[in-house]
Amino acid sequence: MQRNKNNFDFIRFVAATMVILGHSYHLLLLSSQEPVSQLTGTMYSGSLGVYIFFVISGYLVTQSLERTSPRYHHYLWNRSLRIFPALVVVVVLSAFVLGPLLTDLSLAEYFHSGTTSAYLQTAALYVHYYLPGVFSTNPYPGAVNGSLWSIPIEFLMYLMLLGLGLLGVIKRRTIVSLMWLLTTATAILFPSCLTWSVPYVGDGVTITTLAIFFLSGMLFYLYRDTIPLDSRILIFLCVVWILSFRTVYCMYVSYVFIPYAVTWFAFGRISITHNFGRYGDFSYGMYLYAFPVQQTLIHFGLSSQVLLFFATFSITLPIAVLSWHSVESRALRLKRHQVFAGT
């Protein structure tokens, strides 16, 4: 079945909102009260949002690679245009606007601190979370933008996909299926093998978990003409997922249910949201700016997780709209190939 119209823009928007919701509890040290955490016992809304992002990314970026093949330098250029311009802007604004305004140090101490200069390396995916004297008295102290942890892993997935393209195996669905099976089996059966880490990227468990969801998105793209998107399958998987809540099996079921649910909703019959992204894709901007907005609100005394969520959403969405129209969409115009709107 050929799949043209989709709801990916809407789903990404929902995923970004879920991250805001999760952090509204987490940053007030109320993670145990977070709704998804209470339901599942294994994840919270923020991590669920990130899993959804990686499924969508695996699907759309595989499409991007296929459409730019064999001009893989175009693929890497396109992916860089999507990641770096907005990231550079949020890092610069954090270091040179937010930090100086909120630091409890003098401006001379702030700008001469090695921590400030180190923070700028975040724009090159060497993620640093702290600026001197900023948010030091918050319940979750010091972290300026904790959401940025996933971006180096995202870019690592892009490079992995590029490697598969260069090896000429990206269209060999069996190989990608084996990669998913081996990665998932390792996470489930041999977690002790995941004690490694990649500096400035993440630990083995986190990278492997997100790789599973990214590979799932890849598989749903590669098998897009053969995998049935049936509401009966969705309901069955949803029931199994719910039954697995608060057990060790919840995450295992999530490896299958979340990718299937994302793809079903993306290409299902819910046509009302097909044109959701006509005015832009604001999910990346929401993801980049929400965390520092939340920490700032907490810094000025906001201590209700519900009010924090609604206030953050209300402030972050206009910033994300501005980011899209003034930075992200302008950068995407530099693509040699317009691969997929909003990807």
N, C-alpha and C positions, 0 to 999 in steps of 0.2 A: 504494500500500500504506500503510494507516494504521499509524503507529508509536507505540505507547504506552509499554511498558516499555523501559527503556534502561539502559545501563551508564555513563552520564556521570560519576556520582559516583566509580566505581571508576577510570575513566580519568583524572579530575582528580587523584585520589590518586596514581596512578602518575606523572603529570606532575610533581607537587610533589616526589615522591621523586627523579625524574630531576634536578630542579634542585638538590636537596641533593647528589646524587652529583657533578654537574658542578662545583659550588662546592667540594667536598671536594678536588678537584685544583687548581682555579683559585686558591683562596686560599693554597695552598702553593706556587704558581708551578710547578705540574706539569701545566699544561694539555696539553702535547704528549703526555703519557702517558694522557690520559683516553680510555676505550674508544671512545666514539662518535666523537670527534675523530680517533682513529687509523683508524677504519673509513671514515668519510665524507670526511675531509679538508676539509670545508666548515662543519661545525657540531659542537657538542659537546652532551652530554646536557642541559645547562642550557638552551641555546637551543631544542633540540628540545622540551623540556618547555613552554617558553613558547609555541612555535608551536601545540602541542596545546591549551593554555589558550585561545588566541585563536580557534581553530576552534570549540571548544565554546561559547565566549562568543558568537561570531557567530550560532551556531544558536539558543541559548537566549534571548539578549537580543532577537533578532528575534521570537521567539515571545512574549516579554514585551511588546514594543511592540504586536504585533498584538492581544494580549488586553486591553491597556489603551486601545487606540484607541477613540474620539478623545480620551480623557482623558489627554493626553500629560504633564500635570503629575504624574499618578500614576506614569507610567513613570519620569520623572526622580527622583521621590521614592523609588521602589523601588530604582533603581540606586544612589542615594546611600546608602540604608540598607545595601546590600550592601558598598559600598566603604569608607565613612568611619568607622563606629564602631570596627571592629577596627583600622583604620589609626591613628586617634587614640590608641587605647590603646597600641599598640606604640611609637608615637613618644614618648608621655609616659613610658612605662616606660624607654625608652632614654635619654631626656634626664635624668630625675630619679631613676632607680634604677641602671641599668647604668653610665651615665657617671660619676656621683659615686663609685661603688665602684671603678672601674678607671682613672680618670684619674691621670696622673702629675703633675698640678698640684694646688695647694691647692684646697679647696672654694671659697674666696673667689674665686680666679682663675678657676675653672671656671664659676661661676655669673655672674660679671661679664663673661665673654667674649661678644662679639657672635656668635661661632660657635654658642654654646649657644642663644641666642634665635633665631638664624636657623634652626637645626635644627627648631624647633617649626613653622616654616612648611611642613614636609614634610606635616603633617596636612592642609594645604589644597592639596596636590599641587604645591607649590613645593619639589621634592625637594632636600634637602641631605644629604650623605653623612657629614659629619665632625662629631665632638664634640671639644672641645679636650683634647689629651693622652690620648685614648682610642685604643688599638690602634696607637700610633705606632711601635712596634717590631715589629709583626707582619710577616711576609713580604709581605703585601698591606696596606700601612700605612694606617691612618686610617679606612677605610670602615667605618661602623657597620652599615649595612644596604643593601648594594648591590642587593638584590633589588627595591627599591622603584622602580627606573627604569621598569618596565613599566606601573605603575599609572596615571600620567598619560596614557600612550598608550591604555590601556584605556578611560579615561574619555572621551578624545577620540573613540574609536570609538562610545561611547554617544551623544555629541553629534552625530556624523555621522549615525547611525541616526535620531536624533530629528529632524534636519533633513530627512531623506528622508520621515519620517512627516508632518511639517508641510507638505511640498510635495505630499503625496498620491501619491508614486510608489513607496512601499515595497512595494506589492503588484504592481507592474509588473516582472515578473521579467526582462523584456528589458533594462530600464534597469540593474538591478543586475548583470546579466550583462555589459553593456557596461562598467560601472564596473570589474568584475573584469578584463576583457580589457585595458582601457586602463591600469589600474594595473600589471598583470603585464607588459604590453608595454613600459611605461616602465622598469620594473625590469630587464628583460632587454636591451632594445635601446637605451635611452637613459639609462644610469646616470649620465652626466655632468649630467643635468637634476636630479639629486637632491642637489645640493650645499647646498641650503637647510637650515635648521633652525628649530625652534620653541622659543623659550626655555622652560626648565624642563620640556620635553616630550621632545624628542629630535631627532636629525638626520634628514635626508630619507630616507636609505637604511633606517634602522631603522623609522621610521614607515611607510614604504611597504611594507616586507617584512611587518610585522605586519598592516597593512591588507589585504594580499592574503589572509592566513589568516583574518582576521575576515570579509572579504567571501565567502570560500569557505564558511565556516560559515553565513552568511546564505543563500547559494545552495542549500546542501543542505537548509535549512529550507524555503525558498520552492518548491523542486522536490522536496519530500519524497515526493510521490505519483507522481513520474515517474522519478526516478533509481533504477536498479536497484542493490541492494546484493548483488552476486553475488560469491561467493568466487573464481570464475575471474577476474573483473576484478581483484580484490584481488591475487591471485597474480601476474597479469601485470604490474600496476603495481609490485609489490614487486620482481619480477625486474629490471624496467627501472631501478628506483631503485638496486638493488644494483650493477647494471652501470655506473651513473653515478658511483659512489663515486670520490672523488679526481680528478674531472674538473670542468670549469666547468659541466657540465650537471646536477650533483647538485642544486643549489638549484632549478633550473628544474623538474626532475622532482618535487621535494619540494612544489612549489606545488600539484600535483595529487594525488600519492600520500598525503601526510600527511592532508589533509582527508578523502579517501575512506576511508583506513584508520581514522581516528577515528570516522567515521560508521558504517562497517561494524561495528566492534567495539561501538559504542554500541547498535546495533539488531540485531546478529547473534543467533545462536542460543546464545550463551554465557549461558544463563539463571542460572548459579550466582552471578553478580555483580549481578543485577538489583536485589537488595535491599541492596546494599553500603552505601548511605547511610541505612539505616533509623535509625541512631543519630546521624546528623549528617554534615555535609560539612566535613571537617577540612582540606581542601586549602589553603584561603586562609590559615588559621592557620599551617599548615606553611610556606607560602611567606613569610609575614610574619616569622616568628620564627627560621627556620633560620639565616639569615646571621649575625645577632648571636650566636647560640649557637655557631656555628662559629668566629667570630672570638674569642669568649671562650675556647673550648677551646684554640685555637692560642696565645692569650695566655698560657695556663697551661702551655704546653709540648707539647701534642699535635702531633706532626709526621708521623704516618703517615696517608696519605689514606684507607686502608681503615678504620682505627680511627676516623678523624674522621667518615667517613660513618655508621658504625654507632652511634657515640656521639651524633652529632647527631640521627639519626633517633629514637633511644631517648629523648632528652631533649625533642625538639621535638614529637613526637606527643602526649604528655600535655598539653603547653602548648596545642597546637592544639585538643585536646578541651575543655580548660577555656575557651579563647577562644570556641569554638562555643557551649557551653552557657551561659556567663556573659555574653557580649557579642553575638555574631553572631545567634544564634537569637532572643534577646530583642529585638534591633533589628528583625529581620525580622517580628516580630509587629505592628509598627507599620504594616506595609503596608496600604494600602487594599484591595488585591487580592492574594491569595496566588497569584501567577502560576505559579510552578514551584518546587517544593521544592528548596532549596539553590542557586538561581540568584542 
